[in-house]
Amino acid sequence: MSHYFENDDSLKSEIKDFEINIFDNHFIFSTDNGVFSKGELDYGTELLIKNILNLNLSGKVLDLGCGYGPIGIVLKKILNVDVTMCDINKRAIHLSKMNAKKNHVLVNVIESDGYENIDDHFNYIVSNPPIRIGKKNLYKLLIDSKDYLSDNGEMFIVVRKEQGALSLIKDMSVYYSVKTIDKSKGFLIISLKKC
Ligand SMILES: C[S@@+](CC[C@H](N)C(=O)[O-])C[C@H]1O[C@@H](n2cnc3c(N)ncnc32)[C@H](O)[C@@H]1O
């Protein structure tokens, strides 16, 4: 069985669209097999987006592991920040570019394994991170993020308690100033601030 973060060309494409209103803005998203959360906005992703919107960020934002693009596209449309989105999965990159056009936003979408094709610094990095790549790879992705944050930059992630959020908070405290900024239905919104 292939995972949503793997490139699997043999996986049949079956595009499924859905529409959603967020903070009085209407969005349409195309999703597909082989990409995270087909057919619906993931609850954790939605909680993360709503927390970020309430913070009213400005500056440069990276959506790390963008999938079909909900985080970057919503932030671009509502906050009009400068958005870069990246993912290792080619189908996710294709969908993100398509969804940016459908929702009339201009964003920079880059195929990248972690930060390998990213050559910039960001005020904020936002991610529903790929827990399924395993703790070692996940921690590397989160620790590497520090080098791509500007001074005082901050990363916001959503992690389920049952997927190790509490130990992640403890382990990341060595690298970042860590705070939990919201909790709902077992999902934690965590801020990792460069210090
Ligand atoms: C939990 S999904 C979140 C997708 C999307 N942001 C959302 O919230 O619907 C994590 C994403 O990280 C991507 N990913 C996994 N490993 C990666 C890596 N090494 N570099 C970049 N992206 C990766 C996966 O392909 C997947 O799209």
The ligand as a MOL file (V3000), in Angstrom:
LIG
                    3D

  0  0  0     0  0            999 V3000
M  V30 BEGIN CTAB
M  V30 COUNTS 27 29 0 0 0
M  V30 BEGIN ATOM
M  V30 1 C -0.3460 15.4570 6.9260 0
M  V30 2 S -0.0430 15.8580 5.2470 0 CHG=1
M  V30 3 C -0.6150 17.5440 5.2040 0
M  V30 4 C -1.0180 18.0030 3.8150 0
M  V30 5 C -1.6780 19.3830 3.7550 0
M  V30 6 N -0.8070 20.4050 4.3130 0
M  V30 7 C -2.9880 19.3450 4.5290 0
M  V30 8 O -2.9950 19.8430 5.6670 0
M  V30 9 O -3.9860 18.8310 3.9980 0 CHG=-1
M  V30 10 C 1.7370 16.0150 5.1940 0
M  V30 11 C 2.3230 16.3290 3.8250 0
M  V30 12 O 3.7620 16.3140 3.9300 0
M  V30 13 C 4.2900 15.7930 2.7240 0
M  V30 14 N 5.6620 15.2950 2.9670 0
M  V30 15 C 6.0590 14.0950 3.4770 0
M  V30 16 N 7.3880 14.0150 3.5430 0
M  V30 17 C 7.8630 15.1840 3.0550 0
M  V30 18 C 9.1670 15.6960 2.8470 0
M  V30 19 N 10.2580 14.9860 3.1510 0
M  V30 20 N 9.2990 16.9270 2.2990 0
M  V30 21 C 8.1940 17.6440 1.9750 0
M  V30 22 N 6.9290 17.2200 2.1460 0
M  V30 23 C 6.7630 15.9990 2.6820 0
M  V30 24 C 3.3080 14.7090 2.3170 0
M  V30 25 O 3.4140 14.3870 0.9500 0
M  V30 26 C 1.9700 15.3560 2.7150 0
M  V30 27 O 1.4030 16.0450 1.6310 0
M  V30 END ATOM
M  V30 BEGIN BOND
M  V30 1 1 1 2
M  V30 2 1 2 3
M  V30 3 1 2 10
M  V30 4 1 3 4
M  V30 5 1 4 5
M  V30 6 1 5 6
M  V30 7 1 5 7
M  V30 8 2 7 8
M  V30 9 1 7 9
M  V30 10 1 10 11
M  V30 11 1 11 12
M  V30 12 1 11 26
M  V30 13 1 12 13
M  V30 14 1 13 14
M  V30 15 1 13 24
M  V30 16 1 14 15
M  V30 17 1 14 23
M  V30 18 2 15 16
M  V30 19 1 16 17
M  V30 20 1 17 18
M  V30 21 2 17 23
M  V30 22 1 18 19
M  V30 23 2 18 20
M  V30 24 1 20 21
M  V30 25 2 21 22
M  V30 26 1 22 23
M  V30 27 1 24 25
M  V30 28 1 24 26
M  V30 29 1 26 27
M  V30 END BOND
M  V30 END CTAB
M  END
